[in-house]
């Protein structure tokens, strides 16, 4: 009723549509929005945003996405439209759509640049995870910028998918090349978890990279794992123990306990395992509280 007499009827129509939706009358809500489009075509974007909102409330995410994508083709500079589309693409895990939207996210500056960079990385990671062949994966990889090729998280996603596709040797080679250019603890940890054809050579390389990360607990842990692969038990034990001295974690406790049990020191191994379990329980309790 207010919309019929107001010189600015749109807010009242949108409010009525939302009210109808809350009263579980979606047909009435859609009818109100259709009438608004016919009566107020100059306000089409606001109506589209409201319609997409109602679709989302109904769980019709694909319909909402298609509506916003169509609107975005007509208006590539509206910050609210772009941000709403970004959130919906993220919910729908539409990585290709997100990749295409990233330039507009940078342009409108409605989000912090750090958040847009994180979105861009996540989108490319997600896109690589959908690759079902080496050819498809490499095509995605070569489409990225050189800056993304230097990002540890993106490199790890690429290597992870290589391993999934049965290309572990290529993943090892890429990680080694990346680590030779710049030592990153995340990449070193991944390198340590790949089965190596020449474990002694991999350990030697890891020890060289460790010199650039002096005292880093996770780097020490990674090199300890390489020592285990090389069957150098004493060296692995020393790396694990030093890692625990720098930063105790349940994971390192568990690995050291397993190693000591393998070496025949069951008493110390079981004590360390119990310590790691207690630490894990404390962390879980703290997270719950």
Buried (B, 14 or more C-beta within 10 A) or exposed (E): EEBEEEEEBBEBBBBBBBEBBEEEBBEBBBEBBEBBEEEBEEBBBBBBBBBBBBBBBEEBBEBBBEBBBEBBEEEBEBBEBBBBBBEBBBEBEBBEBBBBBBEBBEEBEBBEEEEBBEBBBBBBBBBBBEBEEBEBBBEBBEEBEEEBBEBBBBBBBBBBBBBBBEBBBBBBEBBBEBBEEEBBBEBBBBBBEBEBEEBBEBBEBBBEBBEEBEEBBBBBBBBBBBBBBBEBBEBBBBBBBBBBEBEEBBEBBBBBBBBBBEBEBEEEBEBBBEBBBEBBEEEEEEEEE
